[in-house]
Amino acid sequence: MARKREIFAFQGERGAFSEVAAGQFAGGTVDVLPCTRFEELFENLRAGSVDGAVVPIENTLHGSVHENYDHLLNFDLPIAGETSVRIVHNLIVPGGVKFRDLHRVFSHPVALNQCLRFFEQNPQVARETFYDTAGSVKMLVEEKLTDAGAIASARAAEIYGAHIVKRSIEDDRQNYTRFFLLRRPEWFKRHSLEAGRKGWKTSLVFSTRNVPGALFRSLSALALRDLNLTKIESRPLRGKPWEYLFYVDLLGNAEEERVRNALRHLGEQADLLRVLGSYPRGS
């Protein structure tokens, strides 16, 4: 009997960069469930409506997606993998529309701000914000707009039968978004992850008491074991003004002895400590 293909949830319309990431996680094509809000995809995964959730966590230019850091803490959905997608912004129009016809271009505010040079060079084209990159292409086609374009992925143009009039109009070609693949806890009881070519990465979150030296002592638990931190970021701790959560990525698996000892030591210093997942390190 053929193996059932998995379903991954992501935020946005079909053709979003999150769908591209879902394909990378699946190693090819994958069935998807587009969601309107980030919280919705977390809820769908927790309810078992999908097999995995693909969430953007940070962009090399725009920074972290803070809402998803908050959701990682609030939902018990461990990280099973990471991948990076090169963000290529294309100017897309419905069939029959020419570049000279354009008076406005729709896209997500982040995408618009990553293509400022294009708008400086084409002042006749106005920027129009939309809730989603791929959704802006879908809207153009459905409403048969003849004076407007959209900025989105090549995949979005393919899905909605539009065409690209200018490729790769982003200001910075070193534009990547990092995505997490989340699973339900019970998935890990039936499956085991294998280390990637670059080994393991572990993501965790902790908070400390608001006393002198607390953060130094907490990070010392990791430094004393020669653990390499690849990221640390603070987020406000809800309900406790001017206190913070610290999100950390480190190289290694939580089951390794030195990482396990470091986490035990960190737990003695921290008010809260949660491992969000150990997963194969992405490229």
N, C-alpha and C positions, 0 to 999 in steps of 0.2 A: 504494500500500500504506500502511495506517495506521501512523503512527509509534508505536513501542513506548513505553509509559509507563515512566518511571523508577521505581526502587525505592530508597527511603531507609531506612536503619537508624536506630533510636533506642533509648534505654534505657528500659525500663518496659513496661507493658501497653498495649494499644490504648486510646486515650482519654487518654493522658498529655499533659501540656502540650507535650512534645517532638513529639508527633504534630500538634498544632496548629501548631507552628513549621514542621514539614515541609510542611504545606499552604500556609503563607505563602511558603515558598521556591519551591514548585512553582506558585504562582499559582492554586491550586485543589486538586482531589483528587490524591492520589499514592498509589501502592502502597507499603506499608511493611513492614519487618521488625523486629518488637519484639525486643529483646535483654535478657537478664537483667542483664548487667554492662556498664559503660562500656567496659572493655577489649575485650569481645566485639564491640561495634559497630565499633571501630577495626580489629579483626582481620578482620571481614567485609568492610570496605571495602578493606583492603589485599589480600585474597584475590580481590577482584573479584566477590564474591557479590552486591553491591549497587552502585548507581551513586553514592550519596552517603551521608554520615553526618551526622546532626543532633545536635549536642552542646551542652548548656547550659554556659555559661562563667562567668556571674555573675548574681547576683540583687541588686536594689537594696536589699533588707533583709538578706538572709543573707550576702551577699558572694560571693566567688569559689568556683567548684567546683575545688578545688585538684587533685584527681585528674586532671581533664581537662587542666589546664596541663601536668602531667607527661606525659600521653599525647601531647600536641602535640609535645613534644620528642622522645619516643621513637619515634614513627611519622612517616614522611615522607609526610604527607597534608596538602597545602596547603589553606588557608582560601579558599573561593570566594565566601562571602557571610556576611552577618550579618543578624539580625532580632531584634526584641523582641516578647515576648508579655506582655500584661497578665494577671497571675495573679489569677483570680477563683475563690475557694474557695466551693464550694456544699455544703450538707449534703444528702446523697443517701441514700435508703432504697429497699429492695425494694418492689415493688408490694404494696399492702395495709397497709403499716406506717405508723403515724402518729407524729408527733413525740412525743406523750405516751407512746408505747411504749418510747422509747429510754432505755437505761441505759449505753450505751457507744458511742463513735465511733472508727472506725479511720481512720488515714491515715499518710502518711510523717511522721517526726518534725518536719521543717521546716514542713510544712503545719499540723500541730497547733500548733506554736509561733507561727505567724502568725495564729492564731485564738484567742488567749488570752482576749480579751474575751468571746467567746461562751461559753467554759467558765466564766468567772467569773460570768456571768449565769445559767448553767444548771448549778449544782453537782451536780445529780442525774445528770449525764452524765459518765462517766469517759473519759479519753483512753486509747486503745490504739494503740500504734505498729505500723505495717505497712511493708513494704519499698517500697511504691509507692502513689501516690494512686489512680490508675485501677485498680490491682490490688486495692485494698481494696474498690472497688465490685464488681468481678468476683467476689471472694470472698463478699461478702454475698449476691449473687444465686445463686451456685452452691450455697452452704451453706444457703440459705433461712432466714437469721437473722431473727428477728422482734423482737429487742430491741436491734438495733444499726444504726448508720448509718455513713456514710463521708464524708470530705471530699475532693472531687475536682472536675474540670472538668465543665462541662455536657455536653461531648462524651462523657465517660465514662458519664454517665447515659443518653445516647442510645444508645450502643453496646450496653450491657448490659441495656437495658429496665427501668432503675430510674427513679425520679422524684425531683425536687428539692423538698424541703420548706422550705428556707431558702436564699435566694440571697445571694451576696457577703457571707459572714460573716467575711472577713479583717479584721484590725485596721486595716490601712493600705491605702487604695485606690491609692497610688502604689507598687504592687508589680509590678515587671516583671522578667522573666528575659531575658537576652541569650543568643542561640544562634548558633553557627557552623554553616555548611554546609561540610563537607570533601569534597574530591574526590581521586582518584588523580592523580599527576603527569602521566600520559599524557593525561588529560582536557583539560588546558590546551593540549596540542599540536593538538587538533582544535577547540577552542572559544576564543573570546576574550570577556573580560568587558567590559561597558560601564559607565562611571562612573554612579553613581546621581545623583539630583538634588542631593545634598549632596557629591558628589565621591568621592574615594578615601580608604581607610584602610589602613594597613599595620601588621601585628602582627609583632613580632620578640622574640627572647630573646638575652641576652648574659650573660657572666660577666666579672669583672675580677680582676686580681691583687689580693691582699690587702695593699695598700700605701697609705700616706696619699695622698689626693687622687685615687685611681683612679676612683671613681664620678663625681666632679666632672668630671674630664677626659673621661670617656666621654659624659656628658650634654651637655658643652659642644659635642661634635661635632654634636649635634642643635640646640642653642640657637643656635649661630653661623649656622645656615642658616634661622633663624626658623621652625623646624618646631614645630607645636603638638602637644604630648603630651596625649592624652586619658586615658591610664592608665599607671601604673607600679606594679608589684608585685614583691616579692621572694619567692623560694621557696628552701628549703634545697637545696644542691648535694649530691646523694647521694655518699657516699664521701669527702666533704671537710667534716668538722664545722666549723660556724661560717663556712662560705663559702656564697655565695648566687648564684642565677640571678635575673636581672632581666627580667621580661616587660613589654614596652612596646607601647602602641598610639599611633600618630601619624597625623596627617592628611596624606595624600599617597600617591603610588604609587612603589614602589621603582624604577620605570623613569624617573621624572622626574629631571632632572639634579641638582637640589639635594638630593633624597633619596638619589640614587645616590652623590653626593659625601659626604653625611653618613654613609652606611653604610660607605663606604670608610675614612673617617676613624675611625669607631667601631671598625671591624675592626682598625685599627692599635693601638687601646687595649685591646681585649678579648682575653681568652683564648679565648672561644668566641662566635660570632655566627651566628645563623640567622634568616633571614626566614621567618616562618610563613605569610605570604600577604599579597598586596595585593588588595583586594576593594572592591566598591561599598559606600560608607558607608550604613548602615541609618538608618531614622528613629528 
